[in-house]
Amino acid sequence: MKTATLPSLRVAPELRKAAEAVLQEGETLSGFVEESVRRQVEFRYSQQAFIARGLASAEAAQKSEKYIPAEEVLAKLAQRLAQAGKAKPKRNARAK
């Protein structure tokens, strides 16, 4: 596999020092930057897929006309939260 390069990046000296300060043993700054870019790419793919699933789900619900309005869902969640708060005994923050 042929490799490619990422563009050079100018940063403030403070950012470079901060990045160097968190390097793990045997890790290079280049490796750190590569891993950071890799994680951000994976995150953005996941984010795009999440949004696509949500939009598809909303469209399917509207087509089937079998959906619950957001206000109703939030009201039910608030009711569950209130019931859960009543069920648990409150702990005293200060132990005596």
Backbone as a chain_set.jsonl record, in Angstrom:
{"seq": "MKTATLPSLRVAPELRKAAEAVLQEGETLSGFVEESVRRQVEFRYSQQAFIARGLASAEAAQKSEKYIPAEEVLAKLAQRLAQAGKAKPKRNARAK", "coords": {"N": [[0.845, -1.175, 0.0], [0.597, 2.115, -0.889], [1.624, 5.047, 0.749], [0.263, 8.196, 1.929], [0.507, 11.738, 2.571], [-0.445, 14.002, 5.178], [-1.503, 17.419, 5.212], [0.912, 19.917, 6.193], [0.899, 21.45, 9.384], [0.493, 24.408, 11.033], [0.78, 25.482, 14.319], [0.063, 27.057, 17.476], [2.794, 27.608, 19.706], [2.201, 26.832, 22.311], [0.212, 24.89, 22.022], [1.595, 22.843, 20.738], [3.458, 22.207, 22.748], [1.693, 21.301, 24.721], [0.623, 19.04, 23.458], [2.936, 17.48, 23.195], [3.418, 17.072, 25.867], [1.565, 15.196, 26.65], [2.199, 12.86, 25.402], [2.565, 9.355, 25.201], [4.794, 6.807, 26.5], [7.268, 6.098, 24.168], [5.732, 7.015, 22.098], [5.295, 9.051, 19.225], [5.087, 12.481, 18.142], [4.062, 12.7, 15.582], [2.735, 10.224, 15.353], [0.82, 10.559, 17.317], [-0.691, 12.682, 16.254], [-1.613, 11.452, 13.9], [-3.211, 9.371, 14.997], [-5.117, 10.934, 16.3], [-6.386, 12.212, 14.132], [-7.381, 9.949, 12.826], [-9.225, 8.967, 14.761], [-11.051, 11.109, 14.826], [-12.05, 11.052, 12.226], [-13.353, 8.532, 12.261], [-15.261, 9.092, 14.249], [-16.788, 11.071, 12.98], [-17.832, 9.643, 10.794], [-19.433, 7.848, 12.219], [-21.179, 9.647, 13.402], [-22.468, 10.735, 11.131], [-23.758, 8.411, 10.209], [-25.476, 7.913, 12.344], [-27.167, 10.152, 12.235], [-28.29, 9.724, 9.703], [-29.687, 7.318, 10.181], [-31.552, 8.233, 12.054], [-32.998, 10.145, 10.555], [-34.063, 8.467, 8.565], [-35.645, 6.805, 10.14], [-37.49, 8.665, 11.141], [-38.731, 9.424, 8.765], [-39.869, 6.971, 7.977], [-41.646, 6.595, 10.086], [-43.39, 8.743, 9.718], [-44.482, 8.093, 7.224], [-45.839, 5.737, 7.825], [-47.564, 6.705, 9.61], [-47.541, 6.049, 12.252], [-46.549, 7.148, 14.865], [-45.312, 8.876, 17.737], [-45.862, 12.055, 19.002], [-43.213, 14.356, 19.841], [-43.633, 15.925, 22.141], [-45.364, 14.37, 23.643], [-43.798, 12.106, 24.186], [-41.74, 13.281, 25.695], [-43.231, 14.157, 27.897], [-44.039, 11.703, 28.993], [-41.515, 10.671, 29.672], [-40.728, 12.538, 31.601], [-42.625, 12.001, 33.525], [-41.917, 9.356, 34.223], [-39.388, 9.856, 35.283], [-40.051, 11.408, 37.505], [-41.468, 9.506, 38.992], [-39.453, 7.633, 39.46], [-37.781, 9.131, 41.05], [-39.304, 9.336, 43.356], [-39.375, 6.714, 44.188], [-36.823, 5.975, 45.011], [-35.023, 6.094, 48.018], [-33.93, 9.082, 49.477], [-30.564, 9.97, 49.86], [-28.636, 11.214, 52.495], [-26.492, 13.831, 51.979], [-24.459, 14.532, 53.667], [-22.687, 12.519, 55.681], [-23.136, 11.443, 58.936]], "CA": [[0.0, 0.0, 0.0], [1.334, 3.373, -0.975], [1.166, 5.983, 1.777], [0.06, 9.598, 1.559], [0.812, 12.629, 3.682], [-1.417, 15.026, 5.55], [-0.885, 18.75, 5.09], [1.625, 20.469, 7.347], [-0.027, 22.195, 10.222], [1.116, 25.378, 11.934], [0.004, 25.658, 15.547], [0.702, 27.89, 18.499], [3.786, 26.851, 20.465], [1.575, 26.269, 23.509], [-0.496, 23.66, 21.643], [2.608, 21.812, 20.5], [3.985, 21.786, 24.055], [0.642, 20.532, 25.385], [0.564, 17.74, 22.789], [4.141, 16.74, 23.574], [3.341, 16.746, 27.288], [0.681, 14.049, 26.9], [2.646, 11.691, 24.656], [2.877, 8.18, 26.015], [6.145, 6.308, 26.301], [7.519, 5.553, 22.841], [4.838, 7.619, 21.107], [5.821, 10.245, 18.567], [4.095, 13.52, 17.875], [3.413, 12.317, 14.321], [1.808, 9.13, 15.656], [-0.279, 11.15, 18.082], [-1.522, 13.44, 15.314], [-2.276, 10.467, 13.034], [-4.27, 8.719, 15.773], [-6.163, 11.935, 16.53], [-7.126, 12.364, 12.875], [-8.098, 8.682, 12.618], [-10.384, 8.936, 15.674], [-12.011, 12.123, 14.414], [-12.697, 10.532, 11.014], [-14.285, 7.487, 12.708], [-16.357, 9.753, 14.951], [-17.659, 11.764, 12.021], [-18.589, 8.615, 10.083], [-20.46, 7.372, 13.153], [-22.147, 10.732, 13.552], [-23.255, 10.781, 9.899], [-24.612, 7.224, 10.175], [-26.506, 8.126, 13.37], [-28.124, 11.121, 11.7], [-29.0, 9.073, 8.604], [-30.663, 6.381, 10.781], [-32.613, 9.03, 12.664], [-33.833, 10.714, 9.495], [-34.794, 7.359, 7.942], [-36.658, 6.39, 11.102], [-38.526, 9.697, 11.161], [-39.468, 9.332, 7.502], [-40.675, 5.748, 8.03], [-42.738, 6.822, 11.043], [-44.361, 9.648, 9.098], [-45.17, 7.361, 6.159], [-46.745, 4.764, 8.433], [-48.436, 7.472, 10.508], [-47.502, 5.406, 13.566], [-45.495, 7.775, 15.641], [-45.767, 9.626, 18.902], [-45.26, 13.391, 18.982], [-42.123, 14.564, 20.8], [-44.163, 16.453, 23.402], [-45.932, 13.248, 24.404], [-42.672, 11.295, 24.653], [-41.073, 14.016, 26.775], [-44.119, 14.146, 29.062], [-43.938, 10.365, 29.596], [-40.196, 10.566, 30.301], [-40.753, 13.355, 32.817], [-43.431, 11.257, 34.504], [-41.079, 8.246, 34.7], [-38.332, 10.422, 36.11], [-40.666, 11.792, 38.777], [-41.77, 8.271, 39.721], [-38.181, 7.047, 39.889], [-37.293, 9.954, 42.156], [-40.083, 9.008, 44.538], [-39.114, 5.33, 44.576], [-35.52, 5.843, 45.649], [-34.862, 6.899, 49.229], [-32.905, 10.113, 49.306], [-29.417, 9.822, 50.748], [-28.129, 12.436, 53.089], [-25.19, 14.144, 51.399], [-23.46, 14.586, 54.738], [-22.75, 11.372, 56.585], [-22.832, 11.866, 60.326]], "C": [[0.889, 1.236, 0.0], [0.766, 4.334, 0.075], [0.997, 7.384, 1.2], [0.408, 10.446, 2.775], [-0.368, 13.547, 3.951], [-0.735, 16.378, 5.408], [-0.135, 19.143, 6.37], [0.668, 21.361, 8.117], [0.75, 23.125, 11.139], [0.195, 25.57, 13.125], [0.763, 26.575, 16.489], [1.697, 27.025, 19.28], [3.188, 26.176, 21.71], [0.858, 24.961, 23.192], [0.498, 22.536, 21.394], [3.166, 21.295, 21.823], [2.966, 20.925, 24.797], [0.542, 19.134, 24.779], [1.765, 16.885, 23.177], [4.074, 16.285, 25.029], [2.482, 15.517, 27.559], [1.072, 12.81, 26.105], [2.954, 10.553, 25.617], [4.268, 7.683, 25.669], [6.279, 5.66, 24.923], [6.646, 6.147, 21.744], [5.482, 8.864, 20.518], [4.693, 11.251, 18.369], [3.346, 13.207, 16.582], [2.385, 11.208, 14.543], [0.586, 9.626, 16.414], [-1.245, 11.891, 17.163], [-2.278, 12.476, 14.412], [-3.437, 9.799, 13.768], [-5.429, 9.684, 16.04], [-7.022, 12.128, 15.288], [-7.964, 11.121, 12.62], [-9.356, 8.615, 13.492], [-11.455, 9.939, 15.265], [-12.751, 11.687, 13.149], [-13.722, 9.471, 11.401], [-15.491, 8.095, 13.408], [-17.324, 10.4, 13.972], [-18.441, 10.777, 11.161], [-19.722, 8.098, 10.956], [-21.567, 8.4, 13.312], [-23.051, 10.825, 12.321], [-24.222, 9.6, 9.821], [-25.758, 7.368, 11.177], [-27.592, 9.067, 12.846], [-28.945, 10.494, 10.578], [-30.048, 8.092, 9.145], [-31.827, 7.131, 11.389], [-33.556, 9.61, 11.635], [-34.66, 9.633, 8.809], [-35.913, 6.88, 8.859], [-37.812, 7.387, 11.156], [-39.373, 9.631, 9.904], [-40.385, 8.109, 7.489], [-41.868, 5.928, 8.963], [-43.802, 7.724, 10.432], [-45.152, 8.939, 8.002], [-46.197, 6.396, 6.737], [-47.804, 5.439, 9.297], [-48.561, 6.81, 11.883], [-46.328, 5.99, 14.344], [-46.133, 8.589, 16.766], [-45.089, 10.989, 18.858], [-44.223, 13.558, 20.105], [-42.637, 15.053, 22.15], [-44.716, 15.335, 24.28], [-44.826, 12.362, 24.975], [-41.98, 11.982, 25.824], [-41.914, 14.039, 28.039], [-44.042, 12.796, 29.773], [-42.585, 10.17, 30.293], [-40.131, 11.359, 31.598], [-41.538, 12.646, 33.913], [-42.619, 10.09, 35.082], [-39.982, 8.741, 35.635], [-38.869, 10.805, 37.48], [-40.965, 10.559, 39.623], [-40.492, 7.621, 40.245], [-37.602, 7.828, 41.061], [-38.016, 9.67, 43.448], [-39.739, 7.633, 45.071], [-37.803, 5.169, 45.329], [-35.476, 6.68, 46.922], [-33.719, 7.882, 49.02], [-31.808, 9.905, 50.34], [-29.017, 11.183, 51.265], [-26.722, 12.688, 52.56], [-24.096, 14.17, 52.451], [-23.646, 13.408, 55.664], [-22.335, 11.833, 57.977], [-22.269, 10.738, 61.128]], "O": [[1.814, 1.361, 0.803], [-0.449, 4.411, 0.254], [1.517, 7.706, 0.132], [0.581, 9.925, 3.877], [-1.177, 13.827, 3.067], [0.491, 16.463, 5.478], [-0.508, 18.747, 7.475], [-0.255, 21.947, 7.551], [1.574, 22.673, 11.933], [-1.007, 25.791, 12.972], [1.955, 26.83, 16.312], [1.454, 25.836, 19.486], [3.615, 25.092, 22.107], [0.887, 24.028, 23.994], [0.264, 21.397, 21.8], [3.329, 20.088, 22.002], [3.332, 19.934, 25.429], [0.392, 18.152, 25.506], [1.618, 15.695, 23.455], [4.612, 15.235, 25.381], [2.651, 14.862, 28.587], [0.354, 11.81, 26.13], [3.521, 10.754, 26.69], [4.85, 8.089, 24.663], [5.496, 4.782, 24.561], [6.814, 5.808, 20.573], [6.132, 9.635, 21.224], [3.511, 10.911, 18.424], [2.137, 13.423, 16.494], [1.29, 11.252, 13.983], [-0.535, 9.172, 16.182], [-2.462, 11.747, 17.279], [-3.472, 12.665, 14.18], [-4.529, 9.676, 13.215], [-6.592, 9.282, 16.007], [-8.248, 12.199, 15.382], [-9.131, 11.225, 12.24], [-10.427, 8.247, 13.012], [-12.647, 9.641, 15.352], [-13.951, 11.93, 13.02], [-14.852, 9.507, 10.915], [-16.622, 7.662, 13.185], [-18.541, 10.285, 14.124], [-19.596, 11.039, 10.827], [-20.846, 7.928, 10.483], [-22.748, 8.056, 13.35], [-24.266, 10.977, 12.455], [-25.373, 9.765, 9.416], [-26.889, 6.982, 10.882], [-28.785, 8.803, 13.0], [-30.156, 10.702, 10.504], [-31.166, 8.036, 8.633], [-32.975, 6.708, 11.254], [-34.773, 9.577, 11.812], [-35.832, 9.853, 8.502], [-37.013, 6.584, 8.392], [-38.977, 6.993, 11.21], [-40.595, 9.766, 9.966], [-41.532, 8.19, 7.05], [-42.97, 5.468, 8.664], [-44.995, 7.485, 10.616], [-46.356, 9.158, 7.864], [-47.296, 6.256, 6.201], [-48.806, 4.827, 9.667], [-49.558, 6.989, 12.583], [-45.262, 5.383, 14.451], [-47.316, 8.931, 16.734], [-43.871, 11.07, 18.695], [-44.353, 12.969, 21.178], [-42.13, 14.638, 23.192], [-44.559, 15.352, 25.501], [-44.913, 11.92, 26.12], [-41.668, 11.342, 26.829], [-41.373, 13.951, 29.142], [-43.987, 12.739, 31.001], [-42.516, 9.579, 31.37], [-39.546, 10.904, 32.581], [-41.162, 12.686, 35.085], [-42.634, 9.863, 36.291], [-39.69, 8.114, 36.654], [-38.223, 10.557, 38.498], [-40.741, 10.565, 40.834], [-40.47, 7.112, 41.366], [-36.999, 7.245, 41.963], [-37.424, 9.749, 44.525], [-39.801, 7.405, 46.279], [-37.693, 4.306, 46.199], [-35.853, 7.852, 46.905], [-32.679, 7.542, 48.455], [-32.073, 9.693, 51.523], [-29.06, 12.178, 50.542], [-25.853, 11.826, 52.688], [-22.939, 13.866, 52.16], [-24.659, 13.311, 56.357], [-21.326, 12.514, 58.158], [-21.96, 10.912, 62.306]]}, "num_chains": 1, "name": "protein.A"}
